[in-house]
Amino acid sequence: MIYLFIHQWFPGQYQHLARYLADQPDNEVFFITKANPNFMRGVTKLNYKMDAPAQLICHQFSLDLDIGIRTGMAVAQECQNLKDKGIIPDIIIGHNGWGETMFVKDVFPDVPLTAYFEFFYRAYGLDVDFDPEYPPLPSDPFMLRCRNAVNHIGFNAADWGHTATEWQRSLYPVEMQTRITAIHEGVSTERVKPDPEAWVQLARSDRTLTRKDEVITYVARNLEPYRGFHVFMRTLPELQRRRPNAQVIIIGGDGVSYGRHPDGGTTYREILLKEVGSQLDFSRIHFLGQVDYAAYVNVLQVSSVHVYLTYPFVLSWSFIEAMAAGCLIVGSDTPPVMEVLQDGVNGLAVDFFATSRICDRIEEVLDHPDRMADIREAARRTAVTKYDLSVTLPRWCQLIDDVRGGRRPSLSLAAE
């Protein structure tokens, strides 16, 4: 079979599926993406280049649509290049979020397409108006309605949709939910697993941390409000007073993945350090920046308690991977987290904004590590039984077979 994947950040959410399919001897796997150095054995990368003029002349609310159209056209050109070479995929699987799948069916009208619909934007009741510290702008409802144009056009252009969780699926209008399957991309619980012998070398302090130390961990792609970085930083003065031996490891870059950039060309880390830095003992706080995957896994493996906070937004891969590593997770009681976390069973839930309560729950873990062992084991069990590749990849194959065969797929192939 010939598979065609589309995702601007190769391999993105299709990492495990593309690798699995490429390893099958009778398959050919092509992947359309923006140029990047990533490589996968058995996968042919096709790099597209978007037509991006120096200045876009359009209404500010239609900027995302304009970029989406240009992106979709660039992808369509790569599809046409394949077609001109006589390469016709048996199925196409791609992320719609940036407009990449908009025009695929116009090149391959008879090839089934299932597209990733990751998030349907809303002005109320989700991420935009969640945090009173960063209130929405008066124009946000208009802008977000227009931003969903890419969602709607991509949905109309796909045979079927998929998204990672039931909660993400529930955000879409009811008529769209009827053609979107909830199915998680999965994690390798063999690669990410507990290791009682794990250790982390802290270059700045020349100290090695192991599972015998009190290690509080926090991980995000970037240190920003959407992932509760500001709340976590404000817990640290009180937390350090309560736990004089605790070491805090923070992984994440200084960019912005979601939401607004801070004013003045600064970073959220600089803002929070200016706010609470004078109250902190930096010999016990370690900012590692963005690290390679092996180092990230090691940090999870030495964690005594892992703090995961998020707005009502897309759930991070790191949350499931922290479970796979057997972390004791203190997680915000926001909808994406609570789809997976059961308070007192496989983790501990806490109000996103309650800094003192977050400290209480962290202390609860550190004071009673033996009593919390069952919760760690349950977290690992959740990852293994519901999100391991041995579970998710067969579900992906089922979805692909149904879409290819013209059968109506199940609306839920998510963790059960």
C-alpha positions as CSV (number, residue, x, y, z in Angstrom):
1,M,0.0,0.0,0.0
2,I,1.0,3.6,-0.6
3,Y,0.5,5.9,2.4
4,L,0.8,9.7,2.2
5,F,1.1,11.7,5.4
6,I,1.0,15.5,5.7
7,H,2.2,17.5,8.7
8,Q,4.3,20.6,8.6
9,W,6.4,19.5,11.6
10,F,7.5,16.1,10.4
11,P,6.7,13.6,11.8
12,G,4.5,15.4,14.4
13,Q,1.6,13.3,15.8
14,Y,2.2,10.7,13.1
15,Q,5.6,9.7,14.4
16,H,4.6,6.2,15.6
17,L,2.1,5.4,12.9
18,A,4.3,6.4,10.0
19,R,7.2,4.4,11.5
20,Y,5.0,1.4,12.0
21,L,3.7,1.5,8.5
22,A,7.1,2.2,6.9
23,D,8.4,-1.0,8.7
24,Q,5.9,-3.2,6.8
25,P,7.7,-4.6,3.7
26,D,4.8,-4.1,1.3
27,N,4.2,-0.4,2.1
28,E,5.5,2.8,0.6
29,V,5.2,5.8,2.9
30,F,5.5,9.4,1.7
31,F,5.4,12.4,3.9
32,I,4.8,16.0,2.8
33,T,6.2,18.6,5.3
34,K,8.1,21.8,5.7
35,A,11.9,21.4,5.4
36,N,13.4,20.1,8.6
37,P,16.3,17.9,9.5
38,N,14.2,15.0,10.9
39,F,14.7,11.6,9.3
40,M,12.7,8.4,9.4
41,R,13.9,5.1,7.9
42,G,11.7,4.0,5.0
43,V,9.8,7.3,4.7
44,T,10.2,9.6,1.7
45,K,10.0,13.2,2.7
46,L,8.7,15.8,0.3
47,N,9.3,19.4,1.4
48,Y,6.9,22.1,0.4
49,K,7.7,25.8,0.4
50,M,4.8,28.2,1.0
51,D,4.4,31.3,-1.1
52,A,4.8,33.9,1.6
53,P,4.9,37.5,0.3
54,A,6.8,40.1,2.4
55,Q,3.5,41.8,3.2
56,L,0.0,40.3,3.3
57,I,-2.7,42.8,2.5
58,C,-5.9,41.4,4.1
59,H,-8.1,42.0,7.1
60,Q,-6.2,40.9,10.3
61,F,-9.0,38.4,11.1
62,S,-8.5,36.7,7.7
63,L,-4.7,36.3,8.1
64,D,-4.9,32.7,9.3
65,L,-7.2,31.8,6.4
66,D,-4.8,33.5,3.9
67,I,-1.8,31.6,5.3
68,G,-3.9,28.4,5.3
69,I,-4.8,28.8,1.7
70,R,-1.1,29.5,0.8
71,T,-0.1,26.4,2.8
72,G,-2.7,24.3,1.3
73,M,-1.7,25.3,-2.2
74,A,1.9,24.5,-1.5
75,V,0.9,21.0,-0.3
76,A,-1.4,20.6,-3.3
77,Q,1.6,21.2,-5.6
78,E,3.6,18.5,-3.9
79,C,0.6,16.2,-4.3
80,Q,0.5,17.1,-8.0
81,N,4.2,16.3,-8.3
82,L,3.5,12.8,-6.9
83,K,0.6,12.4,-9.3
84,D,2.7,13.4,-12.3
85,K,5.1,10.7,-11.4
86,G,2.3,8.1,-11.4
87,I,2.3,7.8,-7.6
88,I,-1.3,7.5,-6.3
89,P,-1.7,7.0,-2.6
90,D,-4.2,4.4,-1.2
91,I,-5.0,6.7,1.7
92,I,-3.9,10.2,2.8
93,I,-3.6,11.1,6.5
94,G,-2.8,14.7,7.4
95,H,-3.1,17.6,9.9
96,N,-5.6,20.2,8.8
97,G,-4.7,22.8,11.4
98,W,-2.5,25.0,9.1
99,G,-4.6,24.4,6.0
100,E,-2.4,21.6,4.7
101,T,-5.2,19.3,3.7
102,M,-7.5,21.9,2.2
103,F,-6.9,21.1,-1.4
104,V,-5.6,17.5,-1.3
105,K,-8.9,16.0,-2.6
106,D,-8.8,18.4,-5.6
107,V,-5.6,16.7,-6.7
108,F,-6.6,13.1,-5.6
109,P,-10.4,13.2,-5.7
110,D,-10.7,9.4,-5.5
111,V,-8.2,8.8,-2.6
112,P,-9.7,8.7,0.9
113,L,-8.5,11.4,3.2
114,T,-8.7,11.5,7.0
115,A,-7.6,14.8,8.5
116,Y,-6.6,15.8,12.0
117,F,-9.0,18.3,13.6
118,E,-7.1,19.3,16.8
119,F,-9.0,22.2,18.3
120,F,-12.1,24.2,17.5
121,Y,-11.7,27.7,18.7
122,R,-14.3,29.3,21.0
123,A,-14.3,32.7,22.7
124,Y,-16.1,31.5,25.8
125,G,-15.7,28.6,28.2
126,L,-12.3,27.3,27.0
127,D,-8.8,28.7,26.9
128,V,-9.4,32.3,25.8
129,D,-11.4,33.5,28.8
130,F,-10.0,31.0,31.3
131,D,-7.3,33.0,33.0
132,P,-8.4,36.4,34.5
133,E,-4.8,37.5,34.5
134,Y,-4.7,37.4,30.7
135,P,-8.3,38.4,29.8
136,P,-9.5,38.2,26.2
137,L,-9.5,41.2,23.9
138,P,-12.8,42.7,22.8
139,S,-12.1,41.6,19.3
140,D,-11.3,38.0,20.2
141,P,-14.7,36.5,19.5
142,F,-14.7,37.9,16.0
143,M,-11.1,36.8,15.3
144,L,-11.7,33.3,16.6
145,R,-14.9,32.8,14.5
146,C,-12.8,33.7,11.5
147,R,-9.9,31.4,12.6
148,N,-12.3,28.5,12.5
149,A,-12.6,29.0,8.7
150,V,-9.6,26.7,8.2
151,N,-11.4,24.1,10.4
152,H,-14.6,24.3,8.4
153,I,-13.0,24.3,4.9
154,G,-10.7,21.4,5.9
155,F,-13.6,19.4,7.3
156,N,-15.6,19.9,4.1
157,A,-12.6,18.7,2.1
158,A,-12.0,15.5,4.1
159,D,-13.7,12.1,4.0
160,W,-13.3,11.6,7.8
161,G,-11.6,13.4,10.7
162,H,-9.7,12.3,13.8
163,T,-8.6,14.0,17.0
164,A,-6.7,12.9,20.0
165,T,-9.3,12.9,22.8
166,E,-13.0,12.7,23.5
167,W,-12.8,16.2,25.0
168,Q,-11.2,17.7,21.8
169,R,-13.9,16.0,19.7
170,S,-16.6,17.5,21.9
171,L,-15.5,21.0,21.1
172,Y,-16.6,20.7,17.5
173,P,-20.2,21.5,16.4
174,V,-22.4,18.5,16.7
175,E,-22.8,18.1,13.0
176,M,-19.0,17.9,12.7
177,Q,-18.6,15.5,15.6
178,T,-20.5,12.9,13.5
179,R,-17.5,12.6,11.2
180,I,-14.6,12.8,13.7
181,T,-13.1,9.8,15.5
182,A,-11.4,10.3,18.9
183,I,-8.1,8.3,18.7
184,H,-4.9,9.1,20.6
185,E,-1.6,8.8,18.7
186,G,-0.1,6.7,21.5
187,V,3.2,6.5,23.4
188,S,5.9,3.9,23.7
189,T,5.6,2.7,27.3
190,E,8.6,0.5,26.6
191,R,10.8,3.5,25.9
192,V,9.2,5.6,28.7
193,K,9.1,3.5,31.9
194,P,10.1,3.7,35.5
195,D,13.8,3.2,36.3
196,P,14.8,3.1,40.0
197,E,18.4,3.5,38.9
198,A,17.8,6.6,36.9
199,W,19.9,9.7,37.6
200,V,20.2,13.3,36.3
201,Q,23.4,15.2,36.2
202,L,23.0,18.9,36.9
203,A,25.8,20.6,35.1
204,R,25.3,24.0,36.8
205,S,25.6,22.7,40.3
206,D,27.7,19.6,39.5
207,R,25.2,17.5,41.4
208,T,23.6,14.2,40.5
209,L,19.9,13.6,41.4
210,T,18.4,10.2,41.8
211,R,15.1,8.7,43.0
212,K,16.4,9.1,46.6
213,D,16.2,12.9,46.4
214,E,13.1,15.1,46.6
215,V,12.7,16.1,43.0
216,I,9.8,18.2,41.8
217,T,9.5,18.3,38.0
218,Y,7.7,20.6,35.5
219,V,7.8,20.1,31.7
220,A,6.4,22.2,28.9
221,R,7.5,22.8,25.3
222,N,7.7,26.5,26.3
223,L,7.3,28.2,29.7
224,E,4.1,30.1,29.2
225,P,0.7,30.7,30.9
226,Y,-1.2,28.1,28.8
227,R,0.8,25.4,30.6
228,G,0.5,27.1,34.0
229,F,4.1,28.3,34.2
230,H,3.1,31.5,36.0
231,V,1.1,29.5,38.6
232,F,3.9,27.0,39.1
233,M,6.5,29.7,39.6
234,R,4.3,31.4,42.2
235,T,4.2,28.1,44.2
236,L,8.0,28.0,44.5
237,P,8.6,30.5,47.3
238,E,6.2,28.7,49.6
239,L,7.3,25.3,48.4
240,Q,10.9,26.0,49.1
241,R,10.1,27.3,52.6
242,R,8.2,24.1,53.3
243,R,10.7,21.7,51.7
244,P,14.3,22.8,52.4
245,N,15.7,19.7,50.6
246,A,13.6,19.8,47.5
247,Q,15.2,20.2,44.1
248,V,13.1,21.7,41.3
249,I,13.7,20.8,37.6
250,I,12.0,22.8,34.9
251,I,12.2,21.8,31.3
252,G,11.0,24.2,28.5
253,G,12.0,26.9,26.2
254,D,11.4,30.7,26.4
255,G,9.3,30.9,23.3
256,V,5.5,31.0,23.1
257,S,3.6,28.0,21.6
258,Y,0.1,29.2,22.5
259,G,-1.6,32.5,23.3
260,R,-0.2,36.0,23.3
261,H,3.4,36.9,23.5
262,P,4.4,39.0,26.5
263,D,4.8,42.8,26.0
264,G,8.1,44.4,25.5
265,G,10.0,41.6,23.8
266,T,10.6,39.8,27.1
267,T,9.8,36.2,28.1
268,Y,7.4,34.8,30.6
269,R,10.4,33.4,32.5
270,E,11.9,36.8,32.8
271,I,8.6,38.3,34.0
272,L,8.1,35.6,36.7
273,L,11.7,35.8,37.8
274,K,11.3,39.5,38.3
275,E,8.2,38.9,40.3
276,V,9.3,36.1,42.6
277,G,13.0,35.7,42.0
278,S,14.1,37.6,45.2
279,Q,12.2,34.9,47.2
280,L,13.8,31.9,45.6
281,D,16.9,29.8,46.4
282,F,18.3,29.3,42.9
283,S,20.7,26.6,44.0
284,R,17.7,24.3,44.2
285,I,15.9,25.4,41.0
286,H,17.2,24.2,37.7
287,F,16.1,25.5,34.4
288,L,17.2,23.0,31.7
289,G,15.7,24.7,28.7
290,Q,14.7,22.4,25.9
291,V,16.5,19.0,26.2
292,D,16.8,15.9,24.0
293,Y,14.4,13.1,24.5
294,A,16.7,10.9,26.5
295,A,17.4,13.6,29.1
296,Y,13.7,14.4,29.3
297,V,12.8,10.8,30.1
298,N,15.5,10.7,32.7
299,V,14.0,13.7,34.4
300,L,10.6,12.0,34.5
301,Q,12.2,8.9,35.9
302,V,13.8,10.7,38.9
303,S,10.7,12.7,39.6
304,S,9.3,12.5,43.1
305,V,6.3,14.6,42.1
306,H,5.4,15.9,38.6
307,V,3.3,19.1,38.3
308,Y,1.2,19.4,35.1
309,L,-1.0,22.4,34.7
310,T,-2.9,23.4,31.6
311,Y,-5.7,25.7,30.4
312,P,-8.7,24.0,28.8
313,F,-6.6,23.2,25.7
314,V,-4.9,20.3,24.0
315,L,-3.5,17.7,26.3
316,S,0.3,17.5,26.1
317,W,2.1,14.3,25.1
318,S,4.2,14.8,28.2
319,F,1.3,14.2,30.5
320,I,0.8,10.6,29.2
321,E,4.5,10.0,29.1
322,A,4.8,11.1,32.7
323,M,2.2,8.5,33.6
324,A,4.2,5.9,31.6
325,A,7.3,6.8,33.6
326,G,5.4,6.1,36.8
327,C,5.3,9.8,37.9
328,L,3.1,10.9,40.8
329,I,1.3,13.7,38.9
330,V,-0.3,16.7,40.5
331,G,-2.5,17.9,37.7
332,S,-4.9,20.8,37.1
333,D,-8.5,19.8,37.3
334,T,-9.2,21.2,33.8
335,P,-11.1,19.1,31.3
336,P,-8.3,17.7,29.1
337,V,-6.5,16.5,32.3
338,M,-9.6,15.1,33.9
339,E,-10.4,12.9,30.9
340,V,-7.4,10.8,32.0
341,L,-6.6,11.6,35.6
342,Q,-8.7,10.1,38.4
343,D,-8.1,12.0,41.6
344,G,-6.6,9.8,44.2
345,V,-6.4,6.8,41.8
346,N,-3.8,7.5,39.2
347,G,-2.8,11.1,40.2
348,L,-3.9,14.0,42.3
349,A,-6.1,16.8,41.0
350,V,-5.8,20.4,42.0
351,D,-7.3,23.8,41.1
352,F,-5.2,25.4,38.4
353,F,-5.0,28.7,40.2
354,A,-4.6,27.5,43.8
355,T,-0.9,27.9,44.5
356,S,-1.1,27.1,48.2
357,R,-3.2,24.0,47.5
358,I,-0.7,22.9,44.8
359,C,2.0,23.1,47.6
360,D,-0.3,21.0,49.9
361,R,-0.7,18.3,47.3
362,I,3.1,18.2,46.5
363,E,3.8,17.9,50.3
364,E,1.2,15.2,50.5
365,V,3.2,13.2,48.0
366,L,6.6,14.0,49.5
367,D,5.5,13.2,53.1
368,H,4.0,9.8,52.2
369,P,5.9,8.3,49.3
370,D,5.1,4.7,50.3
371,R,1.4,5.4,50.6
372,M,1.5,7.0,47.1
373,A,3.1,3.9,45.4
374,D,-0.3,2.5,44.4
375,I,-1.1,5.8,42.6
376,R,2.2,5.7,40.7
377,E,1.5,2.1,39.7
378,A,-2.0,3.1,38.6
379,A,-0.6,5.9,36.5
380,R,1.8,3.5,34.7
381,R,-1.1,1.0,34.3
382,T,-3.2,3.8,32.7
383,A,-0.5,4.5,30.1
384,V,0.2,0.9,29.3
385,T,-3.4,-0.3,29.0
386,K,-4.9,2.7,27.2
387,Y,-2.1,4.6,25.4
388,D,0.6,2.1,24.6
389,L,1.4,1.6,20.9
390,S,0.3,-2.0,21.2
391,V,-3.2,-0.6,21.9
392,T,-3.3,2.5,19.7
393,L,-1.6,1.2,16.5
394,P,-4.2,-1.5,15.9
395,R,-6.9,1.1,16.4
396,W,-5.2,3.3,13.8
397,C,-5.1,0.5,11.4
398,Q,-8.8,-0.2,12.0
399,L,-9.6,3.5,11.3
400,I,-7.5,3.5,8.1
401,D,-9.2,0.2,6.9
402,D,-12.6,1.6,7.5
403,V,-11.9,4.9,5.7
404,R,-10.3,3.1,2.8
405,G,-13.2,0.6,2.6
406,G,-15.9,3.3,2.6
407,R,-17.2,2.0,5.9
408,R,-18.3,4.4,8.7
409,P,-15.6,4.3,11.4
410,S,-16.4,4.3,15.1
411,L,-16.6,7.7,16.6
412,S,-14.5,6.6,19.6
413,L,-11.3,4.6,19.3
414,A,-9.8,6.6,22.2
415,A,-8.7,5.1,25.5
416,E,-11.5,3.1,27.1
